[in-house]
Amino acid sequence: MTALTLSSRFKPESPGAEALLRWHRWLQNLNEEGKGGQAERARLRRATSLDELLLNSGLTSLLHQRGIPELERNDGDTMVAMAMIAGALAHCRNHDAKHSFACQLALPQEKGGKAPVSEARFNRLQKSRDHDEFYRNLVRVIALRGKTVNVLSLANSILHWCQEYRYGINRKPTARLAVNWARDYFDALKD
């Protein structure tokens, strides 16, 4: 069994990415049959803390999705990241793969509009001190973005944040989540 790490993220076209997108469509009732995880989505949306996400049946449905990399038995860090991914995706109505998650936070949703997420709110997200605060801030920016984000980029960002929270930030600045997010956000804001 292999744990989810930065080296095995949800890369486009990978079995893990396809499984995550399939689960997201099911969760949002966007699959062909019209049947989906409406009850799971509601339970995940009601969760307001990491503890509630970890005890949620929606997390179990994600983890049992065929194609999602299996967790090591004692890998609590990966379980935490997957719980946050499940909860965040319950708040994402649509998947838009055109831009990265951080870039989307600065892109106006209509021509000539302003960024959906202000610089102050973006900085608050970046400076989250713990899992619960990070999750609350994520849910807020997803809502401000109109519930349409790059699902794979969001999942990878959550994995990256959780890894940095547990093990500290990378010594190489360009490998840090905050630096990459800031680059994407401010580049999009500038345009």
Phi, psi and omega in degrees: 000142179240138179275154175286123176226180178297335180282344179233052181286180180279079179281141178307143179074358177276158178301323179296319179293317179297321179293319180296316179294322178297316179296320179298316178298318178297315182298322183267008182059038181256007180278170187299320185285346182079001178260139181202197185264049182303316181292318178297317180300316180297317179296318180294321180294329179285340181291130182244356181221166179298319179301316180294325178292319181294333181264014187264139179293339177296325177296317179299319180295326176291314184295332180269003178293127180298128180107338176288128180303139182289151179268146171290149186304319185256021182268079180294329180297317179291323178299318178299313180298317180293325177296317179293324177296313180301314180296316181296319181292336175294337180266353181263112181285316185231153177260128177231107187270007185293324184224164177290162180302312182296321178297318181297333180292339180257344183281123176298146181276343174228154183300129180082000180280180178258168180300134180294332180243119181293162178299323179296316180292322177299315179296324177297318177298315181298326186262017179305135186266339180210177184300314183296317179295317179299316180296314179300315180295322177299313181299321179296314182289329176297317178296317179296331180280001179082020178063022176237113181218171173280104185300316182292318179296320177298313180299316179296322178295319178296315177302315181296314180300315181297321179294317178294323179297318183283316188250358182091165182282156180292144178292335179273113185305322183288351178263002182272142179299315183300320180292315180294318177298313181299317179301311181295315183296310185286330173297317180290324180294322181296322182285000000 
